[in-house]
Amino acid sequence: MKAFKPSLITSLLIMGIATTGAAQAADWTGYTYSAVSTTAAVKGMQRIIDRTEAETEDLSITLHLGKTLQIASSDITQAVGNGFIDFSADLFSPAMCPSRASSICQC
């Protein structure tokens, strides 16, 4: 099940990009609650970002670690909903929430 989740999330992220009709390059901001780059959460997000960037070619996601942006861990989902960040891992939510795929993935 753990191997299935990142693949599903990557697929939803890519589908979200496709449904927006964006044919131009995009720069997204990613954010995670974890402040340490060696944790499984951060390594997993980085793998998703690397694969997504490789498969889309024109999407760039910059991952910010916890506490590097003025967003509390409990406010990450709201920050995605408000458009401050585009891609996140939220400690309090069971799923990563790509805002571009919000019509496909209910986070």
Summary of the structure (lengths in Angstrom):
residues: 107
radius of gyration: 12.7
end to end distance: 18.3
largest distance: 34.9
contacts: 296
relative contact order: 0.23
helix: 43%
strand: 15%
